[in-house]
Amino acid sequence: MSKRVSARKAPISPARAASATRRILEQLGQQHPGADTELHFTNAYELLVATILSAQCTDERVNQVTPALFARYPDARALARAATSELEPQIQSTGFFRAKSRSLHGMAAALVEQHGGEVPRTMEALVELPGVGRKTANVVLGHALGVPGLPVDRHVLRVANRIGIARSDDPVVVEEQLCAALPPADWTRASDTLILHGRRICKPRPLCERCAVTDDCEYFRHVVSKERSTPAPRRATRARPGTTSRAATSKRLVRSRRAKPK
């Protein structure tokens, strides 16, 4: 008796995976033309401040707060002289204002002490600043300093994994996977595109009918399509209080007829 050998799919080559990623991002770019950060800024210092404030806050809210903040503290030296108690009421509406005020003051002081008040142009130097992680550093590098960077926030993490162009819950790993598939010149725009797609279309409850890449999306193929093709289970109807169901009435009639003398 011969053994049945199951066919196995050949692994996708890195070159083919990169080609698919570029094609998918090109399609998303057509759906979200001109994708860019929605934070308002005029220089690297302002974007650094705005990005720190954007943690757990909408860009719209940050943009409402920063004009007065930048007018009062136009550079790192002015911000470094501000006490945290002075900053807190000005940024309170962005949430987590105590922690953010400490980060802003510490970041500004470090810029003055270590970089002459200027925002450094390397990832290594940026992540050494208080309140600055890899995502914030990539935002500043890519949008204000012209250095390729691919910020991975919760939207990028969700969208990239759903589509299947990245496979990890670790933002650093997803950043590495996407950067390996794209030329450096496309990194920042790719992040902006995925962020907008996550905000507008691929939300926690996705609007798949409005998505441009459903044909390539693993989540749509393996989850959404199956949910739509599976008929919903019929709910058992319950009799209202004080009423009798049809089945119970029929059984009662049968019993009463059998009980009648012939």
N, C-alpha and C positions, 0 to 999 in steps of 0.2 A: 504494500500500500504506500503510494507516494505521498510525501508531505507537501502540503500546500504552502507555497512561499508568498507572503504578502508583499505587494509592491510598495516601495518607499520612495517618497518624493526626494529628488535631488536638492540639496541645499542651494539657496539662491546665492549667487556670487556677489561679493561686495560691489563690483562694478554695476551689476544689474540692479541691486538694491539702491545704489546711489542714483542711477538713472531714473528709477521709479520715484524716488524722493524729489528729485528736481522737477520731474513732470507734474507731480501732484502739487508742489508748491507754486509752479507756474499757473496751474489752473486756479488755485486759491488766490493767487495774486490778481488774476483777472476778475475774480469775484469781489476782491477788496482792493481796488486800484488805489495807489498812493498811500498805502499803509505806512504809518509813522507813529511815533510816540504821541500820546495825547496830552502829555505834560507840557506846560508853557515855560519857556526859558530863553535866555539870550546868550548864556555862556555856560561853561562847564561847572562853575561853582553853583549857579542857580539850579541846573539840572541835578546836581548832586544833592542839594537841599531838598528839592521837590521829590526826588526818588526815595529819599529816606522818609519823608512825610507820607508817601503813597503806600507804605506797608499797612495792610488791613484797612485801606481807605480807597475811595474812588478817585480817579484822576480829576474828575469834575470838582470834587470838594477841595482837593489840593490846589487847583487853579483858582479857587475863590480865596484861598488863604495867602498864597505866595506873593501877590502884588504888593500888599502892605508890608509883608515881611522883607521882601527884597528892597523896598524903598527905605526901610529902617536899618537894614543890615545889608548894604550893597556888596560887601565882600567878606572874605574869611576873617579879616582882622576885626571888623565891626562885630561880627557874630561871636567871635571869641571873647570879646569884652562883655557880652551880655550874660547876665546870671540866668540860671535855669528857671528860677522863680519868675523872671521877667518874660521868658519865652513861653512858658506853659499856657497862660491865658490866650496868647496869640495863635497857638496851634491846637487848642483844646478840641475844636470841632473835627480834627483829623483822627481822633482816637489815640489811645495809648500815649497821651501827650507828655506825661512825665518821663517815660523812657525815651521818647523821641527828642525831648528837650535836652536830655543828657547826651544823647548821640550827636545832636547838632552842635552843642557846645564843645564836646570832646573832639569831633571831627574838625571843627574850625580851628581849635587850639593846635591840633596836630598839623594841620596845613600850615599854620603860621610858624610853628616851631621847627618842623621837619622839611617843609617845602617852600618856604618863603611866601606863604599865602596862596600859592598856585596849586591847582589840581594836578596830581601826577598823571603821567600818560601810560602807566603800566598796571596790569592786573595785580602784580605782586605788591606794589606800593599802595594801591587803592584799598585792597582788602585788609591792610594793616591799620586803616583809619577806623576809629570807633563808629559803630553803626553801619559799616559798609561791608556787605557780603558780596559774593561772586555775582549774583544777579544785578545788584545795584552798580557794581563796577562795570559790568558789561553794558548796561544802559548808558552810562556816562561815556565809556570808550567809544561805543558805536555811534551815538547820536551827537555828541559834543566834541569829541577829540579826533574823529576820523580813523579810529583804530578798530579793526574788525572785532566784533563781539556778538555773542548770541545769548541774550538773556533768557533764562528758562524760569518762568513763573508758573502759577497753578494752571493757567490757560494753556500754555505751551505743553506742559506735562500731560494734561488731559487729552488735548487734541492729537498730539503726536502719537501717544499710545493707542488711542482709539483707532486712528487711521491705520497704524501699523508701521509708521516710518521711524519709530523708536520703541524700545521695549525695556523700560525700567521705571521704577518709582523714585529713583535717585536723580535729582536735577542735574548733577554734574555728569552722570553717565549719559543722560539724554542729550546734554550739550555736546558731549564728545561724539555721540552717534550722529547727530545732525551736522556738526561741523565736518565730520569725516565724509559726509555725503555731498556737501556743498562747497563751492569755492568761497574763500574768505570774503570776497566782495559782496556775497549774497547773505551773509550771516545775519546782519542786523535787520534787513528787510524781511528775511524769513521769520524771524522772531516776531516782528511787528504784525506780519500777516497771520501767523498762528494765534497771536493774542487777540486780534480783531475777530478772527473766526470763532474763537472760544467765547468771546463776549456777545457776538451777534447771532451765531448759528449753533455751534457745538457747545451749548450750555450744559450744565449738569443734566437737564432734561432737553436733549438735543432736538433741533428743528430740522430733521433729516430731509424733509421734503424741499427745503430751501438750500441744501448743500450741493456744491458743484462737484464733489468727489465721492459721491456715494458708491459709484462703480468700483472704486479702489479701496473703500473703507472697510476694514476688517470688522469693526463694531457694527456697522450697518448690515454686513453680510451674515455675521454669526449671531447677532443678538436681535437687532431690530426686525430683520426680515423674518426670522423664525417666530418672533412674537406676533407679527402681523399674519403669518400663515397658520398659526395655531388657533383653532376656534375657541372662543371663550366658554368656560364651563357654564352649563345651565344652572341657575340658582333655584333651589327648591322653594316653592311658594308656601308661605305659612298662612294658615287661616287667621282671619282677624278675631280678636277677642269677642266672644259671644256669637260667633258664626261657626258653621260646620263645612268642612271641605267637601268637594264633589265626591271624592273617593269614599270618604266616611259615610256620606249620605247613601251612596250606592250599596255599600256593605250593609247598612242598616236596613234598607229596603229588602235585600235578599234574605236576611235573617228573619225579618217579619213575615215574608211570604212563606218561608219554610215552616215557621211556627204555627201558621193558621191551620185549623183542622179541615180535613177534606170531607 
